[in-house]
């Protein structure tokens, strides 16, 4: 599983001009399933995400998690995170899970996150989405769970 995590002061995702998910302060999480991924990777990913200490404490040190600050999660599917650029100028996305598996993994990520954290919002799998965000810091962290 591949993810790009951005600490945001606000974020929203739109489909056809309509907001389908929005949060205030929290994390915007772009996520891509890979063919070898299953429920074990989903659970490991969400556990790590919820405990990731990238919010500031009173001393200004990154020492708090999204759970500690009661922040929102906006989780958006993004198969392009699996882009392979080694073969030329046109990326290959063959490392991403096939669409049916990708959808199932995305839904599993959402379900797992919603069981463990309030305030989970989402994009729509395979939709043409526009993601709006205010990156706080900026803090942007790549994550890969095998």
RASULTA-V205471 format. One record per residue. N is the residue number from 1. PHI is phi as a letter, one per 40 degrees, with the letter a starting at -180 (* if undefined). Layout:
n=N phi=PHI
n=N phi=PHI
This chain:
n=1 phi=*
n=2 phi=b
n=3 phi=a
n=4 phi=b
n=5 phi=b
n=6 phi=b
n=7 phi=c
n=8 phi=b
n=9 phi=c
n=10 phi=a
n=11 phi=a
n=12 phi=a
n=13 phi=b
n=14 phi=b
n=15 phi=b
n=16 phi=f
n=17 phi=g
n=18 phi=b
n=19 phi=c
n=20 phi=b
n=21 phi=a
n=22 phi=a
n=23 phi=b
n=24 phi=c
n=25 phi=c
n=26 phi=i
n=27 phi=b
n=28 phi=c
n=29 phi=b
n=30 phi=c
n=31 phi=b
n=32 phi=b
n=33 phi=c
n=34 phi=b
n=35 phi=d
n=36 phi=c
n=37 phi=c
n=38 phi=a
n=39 phi=c
n=40 phi=c
n=41 phi=c
n=42 phi=c
n=43 phi=c
n=44 phi=c
n=45 phi=c
n=46 phi=c
n=47 phi=d
n=48 phi=c
n=49 phi=d
n=50 phi=c
n=51 phi=b
n=52 phi=c
n=53 phi=c
n=54 phi=b
n=55 phi=b
n=56 phi=c
n=57 phi=c
n=58 phi=c
n=59 phi=c
n=60 phi=g
n=61 phi=c
n=62 phi=c
n=63 phi=a
n=64 phi=b
n=65 phi=c
n=66 phi=c
n=67 phi=c
n=68 phi=c
n=69 phi=c
n=70 phi=f
n=71 phi=c
n=72 phi=c
n=73 phi=b
n=74 phi=b
n=75 phi=b
n=76 phi=b
n=77 phi=c
n=78 phi=a
n=79 phi=c
n=80 phi=c
n=81 phi=c
n=82 phi=c
n=83 phi=d
n=84 phi=b
n=85 phi=b
n=86 phi=c
n=87 phi=c
n=88 phi=i
n=89 phi=c
n=90 phi=b
n=91 phi=c
n=92 phi=b
n=93 phi=b
n=94 phi=c
n=95 phi=c
n=96 phi=c
n=97 phi=c
n=98 phi=d
n=99 phi=d
n=100 phi=c
n=101 phi=c
n=102 phi=d
n=103 phi=c
n=104 phi=c
n=105 phi=c
n=106 phi=c
n=107 phi=c
n=108 phi=c
n=109 phi=c
n=110 phi=c
n=111 phi=c
n=112 phi=c
n=113 phi=c
n=114 phi=c
n=115 phi=c
n=116 phi=b
n=117 phi=a
n=118 phi=c
n=119 phi=g
n=120 phi=c
n=121 phi=b
n=122 phi=a
n=123 phi=c
n=124 phi=b
n=125 phi=d
n=126 phi=g
n=127 phi=c
n=128 phi=c
n=129 phi=b
n=130 phi=b
n=131 phi=b
n=132 phi=b
n=133 phi=a
n=134 phi=b
n=135 phi=c
n=136 phi=c
n=137 phi=h
n=138 phi=c
n=139 phi=b
n=140 phi=b
n=141 phi=b
n=142 phi=c
n=143 phi=a
n=144 phi=b
n=145 phi=b
n=146 phi=b
